[in-house]
Amino acid sequence: MRMVTPPLAPFVDQLPVPSRLLASEHDGRLTVHIRSGEHRFHRDLPASSIWGFEGRVPGPTIEAERGQPVTVEWRNELEGAFPVSVTVAPEATGANGVPAQCVPGLSGGELDRHAAALIGHTVVHLHGGLTPASADGWAENLFAPGQPALFHYPLDQRAALLWYHDHVMGVTKFDVYAGLAGLWIVRDDRERDLGLPEGPPFEVPLLIQDRNFDVEERGQLTGRLVHKTDPEVMEAFSPFTVVNGKVWPVLDVQPATCRFRVLNGSNARTYRLVLLREGAPELARITQIGTDHGLLLAPVPVPADGLVLASAERADLLVDFSDLAPGSELTVLNTATAPYDGSSFPAADAEKAADLEGLLPYPQVLRFRVVGEAATRVSIPRELATDYESPAADALAGAIRRAIALVERELDGEPNMLTMRELAVTADADDGPRVRLVDGSETADYRVVAAHFEDTTTFFPMLGEYEVWQLINLTGDTHPIHLHLDPFQILARRPIRYEIPDDGIGERDLAATVTLERGPDDTLDHAIDENERGLKDTVRVNPNEIVEIAVRFTAYSGRYMYHCHILEHEDRDMMRPFVTMAPQLMPFMA
């Protein structure tokens, strides 16, 4: 059984554009109220209770200028019961053979009483912001209803699409799902000189998420949000794709070049977005000009199978509708199954992407409808940016190298534990479990020095110094790893095969042999896509893969964190701290 009939009509609601909050109109001092509210996700749904910035889903899009600091007073005014029903379905699949996560309702699951008792503690993280540690939204620096927080954002950084969202320890997955997310755009004159669309109607932000809803006794959707997992899948992969707060909306566009600032704000779902017209791919209409931290050096096409965005990844796109007659329609579909493992899917088969086993009952995302008269077509410059380059080999030759193993530990009677095991080189004489890394004739042995968030901090990068971080995926899923503070560049994706002995994954110990070569069943490309060669803050680490990134922190000393941006993983301990240090302080560190 590959398809189920959608209980909501697609492409009947107009795409909302979030309200704009321009920092320049408020002298750089903003007040944002975090409030309970109501939101209608679809024409045929009752209003849903939500938590939102300014009581909206999504929150207002904050726009600010590079180098002009912004101070935000985040006022927590949440009240009332937590607006999401949280449950674990007792069975992964219902009696009809349809996975529980593919259908609305609780699927026989009991309500999580601990989630129901949440009263609205929050803390705000500006994702992608070059922000002092005191305003970064440390996950334990939460504030309760009635308590304000004053955060200062210098914004001495490139023009880019950022986003702000809740980051409370242990319940980020619930608070973001309830609605606590919004977009933030940094602008600068260098980008304006390129003549790119800015502001409505030709620049449109797109926040893509997935959501589920409860049902009443007769099976009708009630509108109440449901965060549902199952005994086999700990992440919530909800069936309805929501763009700017609407399920499967439609956007009227002029025959012109439009700019779309796209963010995957889902808890866990990865999207591979394909643009279709009359059933055929139209990816050639799309040019990608930017990624997480702003403009690429030059424009690039999106990958042949479609634009892949894992949770928290962003894309700055130009889409050319200028040759289309009024009434033309183009549809965006998602072809990525869940949990995502990096597997490919031909764009030409996008209309056949529905896959219940892959927790993708409805591939629909968004529809464009061409209306009105033709407008000016944008000329895309061949050169977009000159303010960065790939790190030179000599700059990396003496760089500190850090190794992190991504590990999933199976537990009985509760969800698996996801951790990032920080590794240190160990001597041959050392006893205990070790991770052996084999690269041709070279072998290195490591031991785990930290496994859980509360373990001792072991990463102390020095400001201005390059480091090379190796992210070693020893799980079967793709993990989007996010570093707070400065962006990084991807150096390599390398295939690996690995062996973990029985009981090799302990609470803190790890025993494994990792060989840098392709395994016999590995079909992934392990290639860096052209649209990944910009400045990133989130990188996909696929199964059977080591990803190497060049990291350099430049601005602020302090305590930050890095983590998987699958929120159910982050909340299940896949997060670790690091402390950036001024070089002058290092001699005094014990």
Solvent accessible surface area in square Angstrom, and as a share of the most:
residue,aa,sasa,rsa
1,M,157,0.70
2,R,132,0.48
3,M,126,0.56
4,V,26,0.15
5,T,119,0.69
6,P,42,0.26
7,P,66,0.42
8,L,6,0.03
9,A,38,0.30
10,P,44,0.27
11,F,26,0.11
12,V,55,0.32
13,D,17,0.09
14,Q,91,0.41
15,L,11,0.06
16,P,44,0.28
17,V,70,0.41
18,P,13,0.08
19,S,52,0.34
20,R,101,0.37
21,L,33,0.16
22,L,46,0.23
23,A,4,0.03
24,S,76,0.49
25,E,125,0.56
26,H,85,0.38
27,D,136,0.71
28,G,12,0.12
29,R,152,0.55
30,L,7,0.04
31,T,54,0.32
32,V,0,0.00
33,H,35,0.15
34,I,0,0.00
35,R,95,0.35
36,S,43,0.28
37,G,22,0.21
38,E,128,0.57
39,H,29,0.13
40,R,113,0.41
41,F,3,0.01
42,H,0,0.00
43,R,130,0.48
44,D,77,0.40
45,L,2,0.01
46,P,62,0.39
47,A,42,0.33
48,S,1,0.01
49,S,52,0.34
50,I,1,0.01
51,W,2,0.01
52,G,0,0.00
53,F,0,0.00
54,E,40,0.18
55,G,15,0.15
56,R,112,0.41
57,V,13,0.08
58,P,11,0.07
59,G,1,0.01
60,P,4,0.03
61,T,2,0.01
62,I,0,0.00
63,E,13,0.06
64,A,4,0.03
65,E,42,0.19
66,R,89,0.32
67,G,44,0.42
68,Q,101,0.45
69,P,71,0.44
70,V,2,0.01
71,T,17,0.10
72,V,0,0.00
73,E,40,0.18
74,W,0,0.00
75,R,96,0.35
76,N,2,0.01
77,E,64,0.29
78,L,5,0.02
79,E,128,0.58
80,G,60,0.58
81,A,84,0.65
82,F,3,0.01
83,P,5,0.03
84,V,3,0.02
85,S,6,0.04
86,V,11,0.06
87,T,2,0.01
88,V,81,0.47
89,A,0,0.00
90,P,77,0.49
91,E,116,0.52
92,A,19,0.15
93,T,62,0.36
94,G,37,0.36
95,A,124,0.96
96,N,107,0.55
97,G,46,0.45
98,V,5,0.03
99,P,16,0.10
100,A,5,0.04
101,Q,3,0.01
102,C,1,0.00
103,V,44,0.25
104,P,28,0.18
105,G,1,0.01
106,L,41,0.20
107,S,45,0.29
108,G,65,0.62
109,G,10,0.10
110,E,151,0.68
111,L,101,0.50
112,D,52,0.27
113,R,178,0.65
114,H,120,0.54
115,A,4,0.03
116,A,58,0.45
117,A,73,0.56
118,L,45,0.22
119,I,101,0.51
120,G,2,0.02
121,H,66,0.30
122,T,0,0.00
123,V,0,0.00
124,V,0,0.00
125,H,2,0.01
126,L,2,0.01
127,H,0,0.00
128,G,4,0.04
129,G,2,0.02
130,L,24,0.12
131,T,2,0.01
132,P,30,0.19
133,A,26,0.20
134,S,100,0.64
135,A,3,0.03
136,D,4,0.02
137,G,1,0.01
138,W,28,0.10
139,A,0,0.00
140,E,95,0.43
141,N,90,0.46
142,L,71,0.35
143,F,13,0.06
144,A,21,0.16
145,P,45,0.28
146,G,68,0.65
147,Q,94,0.42
148,P,82,0.51
149,A,15,0.12
150,L,115,0.57
151,F,21,0.09
152,H,88,0.39
153,Y,1,0.00
154,P,23,0.14
155,L,2,0.01
156,D,98,0.51
157,Q,8,0.04
158,R,36,0.13
159,A,6,0.04
160,A,1,0.00
161,L,6,0.03
162,L,0,0.00
163,W,2,0.01
164,Y,0,0.00
165,H,0,0.00
166,D,0,0.00
167,H,0,0.00
168,V,7,0.04
169,M,64,0.28
170,G,27,0.26
171,V,30,0.17
172,T,1,0.00
173,K,35,0.15
174,F,19,0.08
175,D,2,0.01
176,V,0,0.00
177,Y,2,0.01
178,A,1,0.00
179,G,6,0.06
180,L,0,0.00
181,A,2,0.01
182,G,0,0.00
183,L,1,0.00
184,W,0,0.00
185,I,3,0.02
186,V,1,0.00
187,R,6,0.02
188,D,15,0.08
189,D,97,0.50
190,R,112,0.41
191,E,10,0.05
192,R,91,0.33
193,D,121,0.63
194,L,40,0.20
195,G,53,0.51
196,L,16,0.08
197,P,15,0.09
198,E,75,0.34
199,G,7,0.07
200,P,82,0.51
201,P,86,0.54
202,F,56,0.23
203,E,7,0.03
204,V,8,0.05
205,P,11,0.07
206,L,10,0.05
207,L,2,0.01
208,I,5,0.02
209,Q,7,0.03
210,D,1,0.01
211,R,5,0.02
212,N,2,0.01
213,F,0,0.00
214,D,25,0.13
215,V,50,0.29
216,E,58,0.26
217,E,182,0.82
218,R,200,0.73
219,G,44,0.42
220,Q,111,0.49
221,L,25,0.13
222,T,47,0.27
223,G,0,0.00
224,R,94,0.34
225,L,0,0.00
226,V,0,0.00
227,H,5,0.02
228,K,4,0.02
229,T,13,0.07
230,D,9,0.04
231,P,83,0.52
232,E,143,0.64
233,V,25,0.14
234,M,33,0.15
235,E,9,0.04
236,A,1,0.01
237,F,4,0.02
238,S,5,0.03
239,P,4,0.03
240,F,0,0.00
241,T,6,0.04
242,V,1,0.00
243,V,0,0.00
244,N,1,0.00
245,G,1,0.01
246,K,32,0.14
247,V,1,0.00
248,W,0,0.00
249,P,0,0.00
250,V,4,0.02
251,L,18,0.09
252,D,55,0.28
253,V,8,0.04
254,Q,65,0.29
255,P,6,0.04
256,A,1,0.00
257,T,6,0.04
258,C,2,0.01
259,R,2,0.01
260,F,3,0.01
261,R,4,0.01
262,V,3,0.02
263,L,0,0.00
264,N,1,0.00
265,G,0,0.00
266,S,1,0.01
267,N,1,0.01
268,A,4,0.03
269,R,6,0.02
270,T,8,0.05
271,Y,1,0.00
272,R,9,0.03
273,L,17,0.08
274,V,0,0.00
275,L,4,0.02
276,L,7,0.03
277,R,71,0.26
278,E,165,0.74
279,G,29,0.27
280,A,50,0.39
281,P,51,0.32
282,E,33,0.15
283,L,22,0.11
284,A,106,0.82
285,R,33,0.12
286,I,18,0.09
287,T,30,0.17
288,Q,3,0.01
289,I,0,0.00
290,G,0,0.00
291,T,7,0.04
292,D,0,0.00
293,H,5,0.02
294,G,7,0.06
295,L,9,0.04
296,L,6,0.03
297,L,71,0.35
298,A,43,0.33
299,P,36,0.23
300,V,22,0.12
301,P,103,0.65
302,V,10,0.06
303,P,33,0.21
304,A,89,0.69
305,D,44,0.23
306,G,0,0.00
307,L,4,0.02
308,V,19,0.11
309,L,6,0.03
310,A,0,0.00
311,S,1,0.01
312,A,0,0.00
313,E,2,0.01
314,R,3,0.01
315,A,2,0.01
316,D,9,0.05
317,L,12,0.06
318,L,2,0.01
319,V,5,0.03
320,D,27,0.14
321,F,0,0.00
322,S,29,0.19
323,D,104,0.54
324,L,10,0.05
325,A,66,0.51
326,P,93,0.58
327,G,55,0.53
328,S,22,0.14
329,E,73,0.33
330,L,0,0.00
331,T,20,0.11
332,V,15,0.09
333,L,16,0.08
334,N,1,0.01
335,T,2,0.01
336,A,0,0.00
337,T,46,0.27
338,A,7,0.05
339,P,46,0.29
340,Y,23,0.09
341,D,56,0.29
342,G,16,0.16
343,S,53,0.34
344,S,86,0.56
345,F,47,0.20
346,P,72,0.45
347,A,9,0.07
348,A,72,0.56
349,D,53,0.27
350,A,0,0.00
351,E,113,0.51
352,K,142,0.60
353,A,3,0.02
354,A,3,0.02
355,D,35,0.18
356,L,7,0.03
357,E,160,0.72
358,G,9,0.08
359,L,11,0.05
360,L,5,0.03
361,P,3,0.02
362,Y,11,0.04
363,P,10,0.06
364,Q,36,0.16
365,V,1,0.00
366,L,4,0.02
367,R,65,0.24
368,F,8,0.03
369,R,78,0.28
370,V,0,0.00
371,V,57,0.33
372,G,44,0.42
373,E,146,0.65
374,A,77,0.60
375,A,34,0.26
376,T,123,0.71
377,R,160,0.58
378,V,31,0.18
379,S,96,0.62
380,I,59,0.30
381,P,35,0.22
382,R,226,0.82
383,E,110,0.49
384,L,6,0.03
385,A,5,0.04
386,T,97,0.56
387,D,55,0.28
388,Y,30,0.11
389,E,133,0.60
390,S,83,0.54
391,P,19,0.12
392,A,58,0.45
393,A,87,0.68
394,D,116,0.60
395,A,46,0.36
396,L,30,0.15
397,A,87,0.68
398,G,76,0.73
399,A,16,0.12
400,I,88,0.45
401,R,135,0.49
402,R,30,0.11
403,A,4,0.03
404,I,0,0.00
405,A,1,0.00
406,L,0,0.00
407,V,0,0.00
408,E,49,0.22
409,R,65,0.24
410,E,144,0.65
411,L,41,0.21
412,D,147,0.76
413,G,90,0.86
414,E,92,0.41
415,P,71,0.45
416,N,39,0.20
417,M,39,0.17
418,L,1,0.00
419,T,0,0.00
420,M,0,0.00
421,R,1,0.00
422,E,0,0.00
423,L,12,0.06
424,A,34,0.26
425,V,108,0.62
426,T,13,0.07
427,A,61,0.47
428,D,124,0.64
429,A,91,0.71
430,D,54,0.28
431,D,143,0.74
432,G,49,0.47
433,P,65,0.41
434,R,54,0.20
435,V,2,0.01
436,R,99,0.36
437,L,16,0.08
438,V,35,0.20
439,D,55,0.28
440,G,65,0.63
441,S,117,0.76
442,E,126,0.57
443,T,77,0.45
444,A,35,0.27
445,D,11,0.06
446,Y,28,0.11
447,R,109,0.40
448,V,25,0.14
449,V,49,0.28
450,A,3,0.03
451,A,1,0.01
452,H,14,0.06
453,F,21,0.09
454,E,130,0.58
455,D,22,0.11
456,T,108,0.63
457,T,17,0.10
458,T,42,0.25
459,F,7,0.03
460,F,60,0.25
461,P,1,0.01
462,M,56,0.25
463,L,34,0.17
464,G,43,0.41
465,E,90,0.40
466,Y,40,0.15
467,E,3,0.01
468,V,1,0.01
469,W,0,0.00
470,Q,16,0.07
471,L,0,0.00
472,I,1,0.01
473,N,0,0.00
474,L,8,0.04
475,T,8,0.04
476,G,53,0.51
477,D,31,0.16
478,T,5,0.03
479,H,1,0.00
480,P,2,0.01
481,I,0,0.00
482,H,1,0.01
483,L,0,0.00
484,H,1,0.00
485,L,4,0.02
486,D,7,0.04
487,P,28,0.17
488,F,3,0.01
489,Q,21,0.09
490,I,14,0.07
491,L,57,0.28
492,A,27,0.21
493,R,18,0.06
494,R,78,0.29
495,P,36,0.22
496,I,0,0.00
497,R,93,0.34
498,Y,63,0.24
499,E,113,0.51
500,I,50,0.25
501,P,73,0.46
502,D,139,0.72
503,D,144,0.75
504,G,6,0.06
505,I,41,0.21
506,G,23,0.22
507,E,92,0.41
508,R,104,0.38
509,D,76,0.39
510,L,2,0.01
511,A,21,0.16
512,A,7,0.05
513,T,54,0.31
514,V,0,0.00
515,T,18,0.10
516,L,24,0.12
517,E,76,0.34
518,R,108,0.39
519,G,10,0.10
520,P,132,0.83
521,D,133,0.69
522,D,16,0.08
523,T,123,0.72
524,L,22,0.11
525,D,123,0.64
526,H,15,0.07
527,A,58,0.45
528,I,23,0.12
529,D,43,0.22
530,E,100,0.45
531,N,13,0.06
532,E,5,0.02
533,R,120,0.44
534,G,0,0.00
535,L,18,0.09
536,K,6,0.02
537,D,0,0.00
538,T,0,0.00
539,V,0,0.00
540,R,19,0.07
541,V,0,0.00
542,N,19,0.10
543,P,11,0.07
544,N,50,0.26
545,E,0,0.00
546,I,0,0.00
547,V,0,0.00
548,E,17,0.08
549,I,0,0.00
550,A,3,0.03
551,V,2,0.01
552,R,97,0.35
553,F,2,0.01
554,T,73,0.42
555,A,48,0.37
556,Y,53,0.20
557,S,53,0.34
558,G,19,0.18
559,R,107,0.39
560,Y,0,0.00
561,M,1,0.00
562,Y,0,0.00
563,H,0,0.00
564,C,0,0.00
565,H,1,0.01
566,I,11,0.06
567,L,2,0.01
568,E,6,0.03
569,H,3,0.01
570,E,3,0.01
571,D,25,0.13
572,R,55,0.20
573,D,26,0.14
574,M,0,0.00
575,M,3,0.01
576,R,0,0.00
577,P,0,0.00
578,F,0,0.00
579,V,22,0.12
580,T,0,0.00
581,M,16,0.07
582,A,24,0.19
583,P,59,0.37
584,Q,134,0.60
585,L,89,0.44
586,M,58,0.26
587,P,106,0.67
588,F,172,0.72
589,M,82,0.36
590,A,153,1.18
